[in-house]
């Protein structure tokens, strides 16, 4: 019988990983509302950008996320070239009058994955632990998937991210009773006006932020609560829930003469309320306007009108700091969950890369074993069993060497 060494099993050499995972972010930590609004994307804009990234050979997979806090691109593409390509995409989005250099945050490899985990959990939000971001990430995944942007790499990542977010919600107190942008806007208005009881409050919009603000306002018993929206049915639905009045955008101008508090919380590509539409002779009383939208829907020049205090998301620092201090312990617990789920994702990613090589090794083993059986002849069964044991040991060593290639 030929010596066993003739069937020593060597693992295949894995080449360098062809794809790099990369995230490029323009967010609230480095960019003002005035800059972020220039990069705010609608759902259709996000889908078009995903298709552009794929069609222009910038990336093989792409996910685009755009909220009031951030515009981010997560992509898989050629190692070394991807980050520069994504920067050029942001520069093109900035337009000919772009603000350069842009205050972008770059995350590569596992750091890009960790960043998406933190974003979806609310750890990276302007208001720590806010709940809207989870649905916003889900919506972004849905839009990007429909546009053909999600392949095996990003699908595996978002599954892990959603699993971590669910655990954080159920196992930590990060998201329990958290402050929202809508409620924060109401608190800022109270700080300016003293009270909202007996006041006339106008909410422009009927989405999530507008809904949270309207519910908070209803609790304060205003004299009138008016929901103004371009889609009357949406305004009516929120008005029924909050016992408010529902109006179309055409009713906004007459309401301004009475309004004490106006909240802008709608999506629009241009200002909904311009300074020249403000009543020419407003009553001599303080008014508060809060723009909670990105892009902004209230003209910044409204701040020059007599008696008007105009605030936007950049004016929430005191409430943000207070909320962050209250949730510091829960944030640490949430980060621990993320590290656990990140480790699971890392193993799943490695196994996916190793699967073809494992299959190749199994095939090599079977061939080596069949060769042993063919030459065994009249050898006692014990010797054949011993030789199989040696082959299995060699296969195990080859697998371990293959794993080491991935983990290095």
C-alpha positions, 0 to 999 in steps of 0.5 A: 500500500502506498504511504499516506503522505501521498494523500496529504491534503493542502488547503486552497489559497484564498486570494485577497478579498475583492470587495470592500465594505465602505460607509460615507456619511454626512451627518449632524455631528459635522454638518449644520442643517443648512448643509445637510438639507442640500443632500436630503434625498427623497425615496425616489432620489435614493432609488435613483442614486442606488441605480447610479452607483451600480450602473456606473460601476462604483459599487456592486452593492449599495444602500442609501439612507437619508434622514433629517440627521444624515445622508449616508451611502453604504457600499461594497466595491473594489478595495482601495477605489471605493472610498474615493468613488463615493466621495466624488458622488457626494461632491457631485450631489453638492452641485457646482456651488458645492461646499468643499471640502465636505465634512464627511465621515468615512468608515471602512471594513468592519467599522462600516458595519459597526456604524450601521449597527449604531445608526439603526439602534439610535446610538448615533442619532442627534437625540440618543435612543430616538425610535424613528431611525429604525423604521427609516433604516428599514425604509432605506433597505426596502428602497435600495433592495427594490432598486437592486442594491442589496446582494449577499453582503449587505443583506447579511449585514442588515439582517444582523443590524435588525437582529441587534436593534430588536435585542436593544429594544427588548433588553435595554432601556435605550428606546424606552420613553425617549425624547423625539424631535417632535416632542423636543420642538414642543418643549422649545416652544414652551421655553419661548412662550412660557406655555402652550395652553390656550395658544393657537398651534399650527403643525405643517405636515402629517408624518411621523415628526408632525404626529409626535408633535401634535400628540404632545401639543394636544396634551397641553390643551391649546385653544386651537390645534391645526394640522396643515398638509398638502394631502387633506386626507393625511391631515384629517387622519392626524386631526381625528387622532389629536382632536385638531382641525385639518386644513390644506396648504391653502389655509396656511396664510389665514392661520398665520395671523392667529398662530402663536406656534408654528411647527414645520415638519413636512417634506418639501423641496422648497420653503412652504412658508416664506418670509414675504408670506408672513402677515404684514401687521402681526399682533404685537405678541411673541411667536415661536416657529420651529423648523424640524424638517430637512430640507427646511420648510420655513424661510430663515428670513422669518427670524427677522420678523417682529416678535418671531423666534425661529429655531431649527434642529441646530437649536436643540443642544440643551435638550439633546445633552440632557437626554444623553446624560439620562441614557448613558447607562442604557447606551453602554448596554446597547453598545455591548449588544452591538459588539455581540451581534457584530461578532456573530456577523463577523463569523457568518461573513467568514463562513460565507467566504469559506464555504466554497473552499470547504466544499473543495476540501471535502471533495479532495478528501473523498477523492483521497479516500476513494484512492485509499480504498482502491489500493487497500486490497486484502488489507485488514479492515483495521488498517483501512480504518486507521488510514481514514482516521489519518485522512480526517486528521489531515482534513481537519488541519487543512480546514484550520489553516484555511480558517486562519487565512480568513481571520488574519 
